Every structure is written in C-alpha cells, then in structure tokens.
C-alpha cells in the first residue's frame, strides 16, 4: 500500500523498513512481487503470445495493467529491487 500512496517518500520508507525489520520484510517483499507481478505477467505472456505478435501495443498495455494492479509503478518497483 505504501507504493500506492504518492505522498509517502517511498524510497525512505522502503530503506527504513528493510533496516528496521530486516529479513521478514525482505521475504514479504519478494513474495509480494512474485505473487502479484512476476507470476501474473508470466501467465499472461504464456496465454497471449498471439496478441504479442498481432498487437504489441495492446500486449504491453495489458502487462502494465498487471503492474498497476500491484499498486507499484515501474519506478517504485525499480526502487524496491534496488534496495533488495
């Protein structure tokens, strides 16, 4: 949810959480990213290969929607990965 709230200083928040909580928080982040981004995007790609060839713009839009549903922007996802 912190990723969704634009008023939070996400970079500071994520560093603080990793420092204060440590391994349990890191494991939770990895689990969240896997379950809400990696697995859904992988499933989508496997099920929609023909869309990737026929309509690449729509294919990318659909993948971005998965990221949006995870409440992380590309920038916040990259910040999270950088801090892991």
N, C-alpha and C positions, 0 to 999 in steps of 0.2 A: 504494500500500500504506500510505502514511502516513495516509491518510484512514480506513483500516480500524482502525488501532491507536489505541485510545482513550487510552492512556497518554501518547501524544505530545501536545505542545502544538501542535496543527495550525496555529493562527494564527501563532505564532512561526516554526514550521518553514517555512511557505509564504513568509512575508516574507523569511526568511533565504535560501532557495533562489532566489527572484527576484532578490534583491540580489546574491548571490554568483555565480550562473550567468547570469542575465540572459535575453537573447533566446532562446537554445536551450531553456531551461527553459520559458519562456512559450509558445513554439511547441509544445513537447511537451505542455504542459497543454491548450492549445487543441485539439490533435489528439486527445488522450485524451478530452476532454469531447465532442468532435464524434463520434468513433467509438463511444464507449461509453454516451453518454446521448442526445445530440441525434438522431443517425441512428436508433438503435433505437426511441426514443419516436415519432419521425415515422413510421417504418414501421408501428409498432403502431397508431397513430391511423388511418393510411390503411387498414389491413387490418381494423380493428374498429370502424368508425363505427356499425354497428348495435348493438354492445354499449354504446356510449356512450349511446345513446338508451334501450335496453331495461334496462340495469343499470348506471347511472352509478357506483355504489359499487364494483362489481367492476372496472369500467374504470379507476378511479383506483387501486385496489389493484394492478392489473397494471402500471400506469405506475410506481408506487412500487417495485415489484419490480425493474424495469429499473434504477432508481436504486440500489437495494440491491446489485444485481449489479456495479455500477460501483465499489463499495466507498466510496461517498461518501454521506453523509447530506445532507438538504436544507441543513442548517446549514453543513456543510463545503463544499458546492458554492457556497453564497452567499458564504462567506469567500473561496473561491478566486476567484470572479468579482469580488468587491470589490477584491481585490489585483491583479487583472489590469488 
